[in-house]
Each structure stands twice: as C-alpha cells, then as structure tokens.
Amino acid sequence: MPGITIEFTEEELAELRAEAKEQGKAIKRLAHDILTEDVVRRRQRQSFIEGASEKFALLAPEFIEMFDEGDR
C-alpha cells in the first residue's frame, strides 16, 4: 500500500500518541483518519460554497429589485 512520511515535533508526536491511546487506535490509523476526514470536510465545504454562490447569483437580481436603491 502506498504511504507518505510526515515529520512532527516531539510535542506534536506526543499529542498524537496521547490521542491515539485515548481512542484505542494505532497512531497510523489515527493519522490516516484525521487526514482523510479533513479532506472530506474541506471538499464538502467547498461544494456547499460553490452551490450557495450559484444559487445566490440566480436569486440576487430579483431580490435586489425588490428594494429601492437607498434600502439595498
């Protein structure tokens, strides 16, 4: 299976070890889960932002027309 090498400070590694121990996971599994979950969240957030921006672009002109220029 392909892999990557990531360097941590002693303090960072100690925190990861402590977290892995608390969760009852191997440190490699914890690091994998953290990285993949973060990527999924970022992609979902970006998709939401793009969808919301498209919807706003469609609705904004009609919304703006409903108000007088001084009330916008």
Backbone bond lengths (Angstrom), bond angles and torsions (degrees), N, CA, C in turn:
res aa  C-N    CA-C-N  psi(-1)  N-CA   C-N-CA  omega(-1)  CA-C   N-CA-C  phi
1 M - - - 1.452 - - 1.531 107.98 -
2 P 1.324 117.98 134.52 1.467 120.92 178.56 1.531 110.98 -61.77
3 G 1.298 116.50 152.45 1.458 120.67 179.93 1.513 111.01 -146.24
4 I 1.325 115.01 171.90 1.459 122.18 176.74 1.524 108.09 -132.66
5 T 1.300 115.36 158.23 1.454 120.80 175.67 1.523 107.79 -111.51
6 I 1.315 115.64 129.81 1.462 121.20 179.50 1.519 107.86 -123.67
7 E 1.314 116.63 132.36 1.454 120.88 179.06 1.529 109.86 -96.64
8 F 1.328 115.95 138.01 1.453 122.98 179.26 1.519 109.10 -127.26
9 T 1.320 115.89 154.75 1.460 119.45 169.61 1.528 107.25 -72.91
10 E 1.315 116.26 165.86 1.466 119.80 177.82 1.530 110.55 -60.20
11 E 1.331 116.18 -38.99 1.467 120.43 -179.51 1.527 111.08 -66.00
12 E 1.329 116.62 -43.90 1.470 120.47 179.16 1.519 110.71 -62.56
13 L 1.314 115.89 -44.43 1.463 120.24 -179.59 1.522 110.95 -64.73
14 A 1.316 117.17 -38.23 1.468 120.51 177.02 1.524 110.53 -61.88
15 E 1.334 117.05 -41.40 1.470 120.84 178.04 1.528 111.03 -64.43
16 L 1.329 116.34 -42.58 1.468 119.69 177.74 1.519 111.58 -63.10
17 R 1.311 116.77 -42.73 1.465 120.08 178.60 1.524 110.96 -61.97
18 A 1.338 116.13 -43.59 1.462 120.08 179.64 1.525 110.71 -62.60
19 E 1.325 116.49 -43.71 1.465 120.36 179.78 1.521 110.88 -64.81
20 A 1.310 116.92 -43.30 1.466 120.79 178.88 1.526 110.39 -60.49
21 K 1.316 115.69 -42.66 1.464 119.70 179.37 1.526 111.12 -63.55
22 E 1.341 116.95 -43.71 1.469 121.11 179.28 1.518 111.41 -61.41
23 Q 1.326 116.09 -36.27 1.471 120.07 -178.71 1.525 112.65 -87.96
24 G 1.313 116.51 -5.79 1.460 119.98 -179.44 1.522 112.45 68.08
25 K 1.324 116.27 34.74 1.459 122.16 -178.88 1.515 109.93 -120.19
26 A 1.317 115.08 156.09 1.458 119.66 169.87 1.526 107.58 -70.23
27 I 1.318 116.51 149.28 1.464 120.38 -178.09 1.530 111.17 -60.94
28 K 1.327 117.60 -35.95 1.468 120.36 177.49 1.523 111.07 -63.19
29 R 1.333 117.36 -41.73 1.472 121.41 179.49 1.521 109.71 -66.22
30 L 1.333 117.58 -42.36 1.465 121.32 178.62 1.522 110.27 -60.73
31 A 1.337 117.13 -48.50 1.465 120.66 -179.49 1.525 110.47 -61.33
32 H 1.319 116.87 -43.04 1.472 120.92 177.96 1.520 110.61 -59.02
33 D 1.330 116.23 -49.52 1.466 120.92 -177.96 1.527 111.53 -61.60
34 I 1.327 117.13 -43.69 1.459 120.83 -179.92 1.522 110.92 -60.99
35 L 1.320 116.35 -47.22 1.465 120.17 -178.63 1.520 112.35 -64.43
36 T 1.318 116.92 -47.22 1.463 118.96 -177.20 1.529 111.60 -68.79
37 E 1.323 117.72 -38.96 1.464 120.02 177.88 1.524 111.23 -63.52
38 D 1.325 117.26 -39.19 1.453 120.88 179.48 1.529 110.88 -65.36
39 V 1.317 116.93 -41.73 1.462 120.66 178.95 1.533 110.17 -62.71
40 V 1.323 116.95 -44.75 1.463 120.81 179.49 1.522 110.19 -61.27
41 R 1.349 117.27 -45.71 1.472 120.48 179.73 1.522 111.44 -61.51
42 R 1.324 117.38 -43.44 1.466 120.68 -179.70 1.528 110.86 -63.22
43 R 1.318 116.92 -42.11 1.466 120.27 179.73 1.530 111.14 -66.75
44 Q 1.321 116.86 -40.75 1.466 120.40 177.85 1.527 110.60 -63.97
45 R 1.325 116.29 -42.63 1.468 120.17 179.31 1.524 110.43 -62.87
46 Q 1.332 116.86 -43.93 1.462 120.71 179.50 1.522 111.11 -63.25
47 S 1.315 116.85 -41.35 1.464 121.04 177.97 1.528 110.70 -62.61
48 F 1.336 117.00 -42.24 1.459 121.05 178.09 1.524 110.81 -62.40
49 I 1.332 116.28 -45.85 1.465 120.55 -179.19 1.524 110.67 -61.25
50 E 1.319 116.65 -43.47 1.465 120.01 179.43 1.520 110.88 -63.23
51 G 1.341 116.92 -43.92 1.465 120.55 178.64 1.519 112.12 -64.07
52 A 1.328 116.62 -43.40 1.465 121.00 179.43 1.522 110.65 -64.88
53 S 1.323 117.09 -38.57 1.466 120.87 179.20 1.529 110.86 -65.40
54 E 1.317 116.31 -41.43 1.467 119.89 177.35 1.519 111.10 -63.62
55 K 1.325 116.59 -43.58 1.472 120.58 179.34 1.526 110.38 -63.73
56 F 1.336 116.93 -42.77 1.459 120.82 178.45 1.524 110.44 -60.70
57 A 1.328 116.66 -43.30 1.469 120.38 -179.72 1.522 111.06 -60.93
58 L 1.317 117.71 -33.96 1.461 121.35 178.61 1.528 112.29 -74.14
59 L 1.326 116.39 -39.11 1.466 120.69 -173.74 1.523 114.39 -91.31
60 A 1.317 118.02 -23.47 1.464 121.33 -174.18 1.521 113.70 -57.66
61 P 1.332 120.14 -46.82 1.469 118.54 -178.04 1.530 112.92 -57.91
62 E 1.324 116.92 -43.47 1.462 120.33 179.20 1.523 111.09 -65.10
63 F 1.311 117.12 -41.00 1.451 122.02 179.76 1.523 110.50 -64.31
64 I 1.310 116.82 -44.89 1.464 121.70 -178.52 1.524 110.76 -63.08
65 E 1.312 117.35 -37.82 1.464 121.57 -179.60 1.518 112.53 -65.17
66 M 1.327 117.22 -21.63 1.467 120.87 -177.34 1.530 112.13 -74.32
67 F 1.317 118.31 -13.59 1.464 122.20 -176.74 1.509 110.70 -117.33
68 D 1.319 115.32 146.06 1.447 119.69 173.41 1.514 108.92 -65.66
69 E 1.326 116.87 156.52 1.461 120.94 -175.22 1.529 112.50 -55.19
70 G 1.307 118.43 -39.42 1.463 121.55 -179.20 1.521 113.57 -71.86
71 D 1.325 117.99 -16.45 1.460 122.04 -178.60 1.529 113.15 -97.58
72 R 1.320 118.45 1.53 1.470 121.08 -176.28 1.498 111.73 -82.74
